[in-house]
Each structure stands twice: as C-alpha cells, then as structure tokens.
Amino acid sequence: MPKQALEIGVSGSPTAVTPSNTTNLSSPARYLFVGTGGDLNIVGATNDESVIHRNVPNGTFFMAFVRRVNSTDTTASNIVAYE
C-alpha cells in the first residue's frame, strides 16, 4: 500500500464480518462498509453496550469504533470491517 494512503487513514486490512452475539472482531474496526442495507446492531470498542442503527442504506461507510456486530437485530449484510 502506498505510504500516502496510510497517512490519510485508509485501512489496509479489510475483513468480512459475520455477525455474532459472542465473537468479537479480531481487532476493533474504525469503520464498517454495509453492502446491503438494513439494521446494524453494534458493540462499541470501549464498552459492552449494543446500539441498533436502523435503516442503514446500501453502500454506506459507517463510521464508528466497533468491537462486534451482533447477529441479533442485524438485518444488514455484506459487511466489511476496516481497521
């Protein structure tokens, strides 16, 4: 990856997300890409509370520091995490 891309904060580590109520991401994500829209139930990187974001549109870059995407109440799919 070019050095310039790293300087502006572009991730070099995209990871497909399988929503789970128990399994955290391998490392917290700075943002998520939501390919197919719907509801997104996330757990923040610094607490244990989950928050449901309703009606996230297709093709959204969702900016949040995320530890886990819960399967319960998540209807969005084709989710990619970026560290």
N, CA, C and O of each residue as an XYZ file, in Angstrom:
332
protein
N       0.848     -1.171      0.000
C       0.000      0.000      0.000
C       0.894      1.234      0.000
O       1.886      1.279      0.728
N       0.552      2.237     -0.810
C       1.367      3.446     -0.849
C       1.395      4.153      0.499
O       0.413      4.149      1.242
N       2.535      4.756      0.797
C       2.685      5.460      2.071
C       1.633      6.553      2.232
O       1.117      6.748      3.333
N       1.309      7.256      1.173
C       0.333      8.341      1.249
C      -1.015      7.834      1.745
O      -1.665      8.521      2.532
N      -1.450      6.671      1.318
C      -2.741      6.126      1.749
C      -2.758      5.912      3.253
O      -3.773      6.176      3.899
N      -1.663      5.442      3.820
C      -1.605      5.236      5.258
C      -1.649      6.554      6.016
O      -2.222      6.621      7.104
N      -1.064      7.586      5.467
C      -1.045      8.882      6.130
C      -2.428      9.507      6.234
O      -2.700     10.236      7.188
N      -3.302      9.241      5.281
C      -4.635      9.841      5.336
C      -5.645      8.921      6.014
O      -6.838      9.227      6.029
N      -5.196      7.809      6.572
C      -6.059      6.983      7.396
C      -6.826      5.904      6.664
O      -7.802      5.380      7.201
N      -6.419      5.555      5.456
C      -7.100      4.490      4.731
C      -6.605      3.156      5.255
O      -5.401      2.947      5.401
N      -7.532      2.253      5.538
C      -7.167      0.972      6.109
C      -6.566      0.048      5.070
O      -6.965      0.048      3.905
N      -5.608     -0.732      5.509
C      -5.041     -1.753      4.657
C      -5.525     -3.138      5.030
O      -5.000     -4.127      4.517
N      -6.519     -3.240      5.916
C      -6.943     -4.532      6.442
C      -8.457     -4.735      6.399
O      -9.085     -4.831      7.453
N      -9.058     -4.803      5.209
C     -10.493     -5.087      5.178
C     -10.759     -6.539      5.565
O     -10.026     -7.442      5.159
N     -11.808     -6.756      6.349
C     -12.157     -8.094      6.807
C     -13.663     -8.287      6.698
O     -14.432     -7.458      7.182
N     -14.086     -9.376      6.066
C     -15.520     -9.689      6.007
C     -16.032     -9.954      7.412
O     -15.357    -10.588      8.223
N     -17.243     -9.459      7.694
C     -17.826     -9.587      9.029
C     -18.963    -10.605      8.999
O     -19.869    -10.522      8.170
N     -18.896    -11.562      9.915
C     -20.011    -12.466     10.168
C     -20.597    -12.055     11.512
O     -19.969    -12.268     12.549
N     -21.805    -11.463     11.507
C     -22.387    -11.028     12.782
C     -22.491    -12.181     13.780
O     -22.844    -13.304     13.419
N     -22.177    -11.880     15.045
C     -22.197    -12.866     16.120
C     -22.486    -12.152     17.433
O     -22.020    -11.035     17.655
N     -23.249    -12.794     18.294
C     -23.530    -12.214     19.611
C     -22.410    -12.458     20.609
O     -22.431    -11.894     21.703
N     -21.429    -13.286     20.257
C     -20.375    -13.649     21.203
C     -18.956    -13.436     20.686
O     -18.041    -13.253     21.488
N     -18.750    -13.452     19.400
C     -17.400    -13.371     18.843
C     -17.085    -11.959     18.387
O     -17.754    -11.416     17.508
N     -16.053    -11.362     18.996
C     -15.608    -10.032     18.616
C     -14.808    -10.080     17.326
O     -14.334    -11.141     16.920
N     -14.662     -8.941     16.689
C     -13.771     -8.824     15.541
C     -12.352     -9.100     16.014
O     -12.059     -8.941     17.199
N     -11.474     -9.506     15.121
C     -10.092     -9.820     15.522
C      -9.397     -8.606     16.122
O      -8.539     -8.758     16.991
N      -9.746     -7.430     15.685
C      -9.330     -6.171     16.311
C     -10.417     -5.148     16.006
O     -11.119     -5.281     15.004
N     -10.569     -4.135     16.844
C     -11.648     -3.167     16.629
C     -11.559     -2.507     15.256
O     -10.471     -2.231     14.751
N     -12.711     -2.266     14.675
C     -12.788     -1.610     13.375
C     -13.016     -0.116     13.559
O     -13.736      0.307     14.464
N     -12.398      0.674     12.695
C     -12.618      2.117     12.707
C     -13.897      2.476     11.965
O     -14.553      3.470     12.277
N     -14.241      1.655     10.978
C     -15.499      1.849     10.281
C     -15.909      0.555      9.593
O     -15.103     -0.357      9.404
N     -17.186      0.502      9.226
C     -17.749     -0.651      8.538
C     -18.281     -0.207      7.194
O     -18.771      0.913      7.048
N     -18.185     -1.082      6.215
C     -18.874     -0.874      4.945
C     -20.084     -1.793      4.959
O     -19.946     -2.994      5.192
N     -21.269     -1.244      4.712
C     -22.503     -2.024      4.677
C     -22.926     -2.139      3.215
O     -23.418     -1.177      2.625
N     -22.729     -3.329      2.633
C     -23.058     -3.534      1.229
C     -24.552     -3.569      0.978
O     -25.048     -2.899      0.072
N     -25.269     -4.342      1.769
C     -26.719     -4.452      1.646
C     -27.328     -3.882      2.908
O     -27.100     -4.391      4.006
N     -28.095     -2.833      2.752
C     -28.616     -2.074      3.879
C     -29.584     -2.834      4.764
O     -30.087     -3.900      4.409
N     -29.827     -2.255      5.919
C     -30.736     -2.813      6.911
C     -30.353     -2.289      8.276
O     -29.714     -1.243      8.387
N     -30.734     -3.002      9.306
C     -30.392     -2.612     10.674
C     -29.030     -3.181     11.052
O     -28.651     -4.269     10.618
N     -28.304     -2.427     11.868
C     -26.958     -2.801     12.280
C     -26.879     -2.687     13.795
O     -27.038     -1.601     14.353
N     -26.630     -3.823     14.463
C     -26.532     -3.863     15.924
C     -25.059     -4.014     16.272
O     -24.470     -5.079     16.083
N     -24.466     -2.931     16.786
C     -23.026     -2.943     17.055
C     -22.722     -2.800     18.536
O     -23.525     -2.276     19.308
N     -21.535     -3.280     18.916
C     -20.982     -3.074     20.253
C     -19.735     -2.228     20.061
O     -18.843     -2.579     19.288
N     -19.684     -1.111     20.773
C     -18.549     -0.214     20.665
C     -17.266     -0.837     21.189
O     -17.292     -1.811     21.941
N     -16.163     -0.269     20.786
C     -14.860     -0.810     21.169
C     -14.520     -0.561     22.629
O     -13.649     -1.240     23.173
N     -15.182      0.395     23.282
C     -14.790      0.751     24.639
C     -15.841      0.443     25.694
O     -15.660      0.804     26.857
N     -16.930     -0.213     25.323
C     -17.941     -0.585     26.320
C     -18.651     -1.868     25.895
O     -18.355     -2.422     24.837
N     -19.581     -2.338     26.715
C     -20.300     -3.576     26.418
C     -21.728     -3.334     25.947
O     -22.490     -4.286     25.783
N     -22.098     -2.087     25.727
C     -23.460     -1.777     25.308
C     -23.605     -1.935     23.801
O     -22.732     -1.540     23.028
N     -24.730     -2.520     23.406
C     -25.015     -2.599     21.984
C     -25.996     -1.486     21.615
O     -26.835     -1.069     22.414
N     -25.855     -1.029     20.387
C     -26.722      0.017     19.858
C     -27.195     -0.430     18.490
O     -26.399     -0.869     17.660
N     -28.502     -0.317     18.256
C     -29.055     -0.681     16.951
C     -29.215      0.586     16.125
O     -29.861      1.544     16.551
N     -28.622      0.577     14.946
C     -28.776      1.672     13.992
C     -29.743      1.176     12.923
O     -29.466      0.200     12.226
N     -30.856      1.844     12.804
C     -31.938      1.412     11.912
C     -31.758      1.967     10.503
O     -31.309      3.096     10.309
N     -32.121      1.141      9.530
C     -32.223      1.561      8.121
C     -30.933      2.138      7.549
O     -30.959      3.164      6.870
N     -29.815      1.487      7.820
C     -28.545      1.896      7.219
C     -28.640      1.593      5.719
O     -28.916      0.451      5.349
N     -28.422      2.573      4.856
C     -28.588      2.360      3.413
C     -27.514      1.454      2.796
O     -26.433      1.281      3.358
N     -27.832      0.883      1.634
C     -26.855      0.126      0.840
C     -25.639      1.002      0.574
O     -25.771      2.203      0.339
N     -24.466      0.401      0.610
C     -23.247      1.097      0.218
C     -22.766      2.158      1.192
O     -22.075      3.095      0.794
N     -23.122      2.023      2.464
C     -22.744      3.019      3.467
C     -21.409      2.683      4.116
O     -21.161      1.536      4.485
N     -20.548      3.696      4.253
C     -19.378      3.591      5.111
C     -19.816      4.114      6.465
O     -20.063      5.309      6.627
N     -19.910      3.219      7.434
C     -20.453      3.519      8.754
C     -19.298      3.806      9.689
O     -18.543      2.903     10.047
N     -19.159      5.055     10.083
C     -18.030      5.485     10.902
C     -18.324      5.253     12.382
O     -19.188      5.915     12.958
N     -17.612      4.324     12.989
C     -17.751      4.028     14.417
C     -16.583      3.126     14.816
O     -16.059      2.380     13.988
N     -16.184      3.196     16.067
C     -15.131      2.326     16.582
C     -15.837      1.088     17.144
O     -16.402      1.141     18.237
N     -15.806     -0.018     16.408
C     -16.665     -1.182     16.651
C     -15.853     -2.401     17.071
O     -14.842     -2.733     16.452
N     -16.311     -3.063     18.132
C     -15.693     -4.307     18.599
C     -16.417     -5.532     18.051
O     -15.792     -6.556     17.774
N     -17.761     -5.422     17.894
C     -18.547     -6.586     17.452
C     -19.797     -6.106     16.730
O     -20.354     -5.053     17.042
N     -20.223     -6.906     15.756
C     -21.523     -6.723     15.117
C     -22.378     -7.896     15.580
O     -22.114     -9.046     15.229
N     -23.401     -7.595     16.369
C     -24.271     -8.660     16.893
C     -25.170     -9.208     15.797
O     -25.609     -8.474     14.912
N     -25.438    -10.504     15.867
C     -26.352    -11.117     14.899
C     -27.812    -10.787     15.230
O     -28.632    -10.627     14.326
N     -28.134    -10.687     16.519
C     -29.495    -10.334     16.918
C     -29.801     -8.915     16.452
O     -29.047     -7.986     16.743
N     -30.880     -8.752     15.748
C     -31.369     -7.463     15.248
C     -30.548     -6.880     14.105
O     -30.867     -5.785     13.642
N     -29.511     -7.554     13.629
C     -28.787     -7.078     12.448
C     -29.420     -7.710     11.216
O     -29.442     -8.932     11.065
N     -29.937     -6.849     10.337
C     -30.521     -7.323      9.079
C     -29.675     -6.908      7.896
O     -29.868     -7.420      6.793
N     -28.728     -5.981      8.101
C     -27.807     -5.591      7.039
C     -26.878     -6.766      6.741
O     -26.675     -7.636      7.588
N     -26.324     -6.786      5.546
C     -25.413     -7.876      5.187
C     -24.301     -7.354      4.272
O     -24.252     -6.170      3.938
N     -23.425     -8.254      3.885
C     -22.258     -7.891      3.087
C     -21.482     -6.774      3.792
O     -21.188     -5.729      3.212
N     -21.164     -7.032      5.058
C     -20.494     -6.060      5.917
C     -18.984     -6.331      5.902
O     -18.541     -7.474      6.024
N     -18.216     -5.264      5.751
C     -16.764     -5.362      5.769
C     -16.241     -4.403      6.828
O     -16.644     -3.241      6.875
N     -15.341     -4.892      7.679
C     -14.728     -4.071      8.721
C     -13.370     -3.567      8.233
O     -12.635     -4.286      7.557
N     -13.054     -2.337      8.580
C     -11.764     -1.738      8.258
C     -11.097     -1.288      9.551
O     -11.674     -0.530     10.331
N      -9.888     -1.758      9.763
C      -9.138     -1.421     10.988
C      -8.446     -0.089     10.854
O      -7.771      0.352     11.784
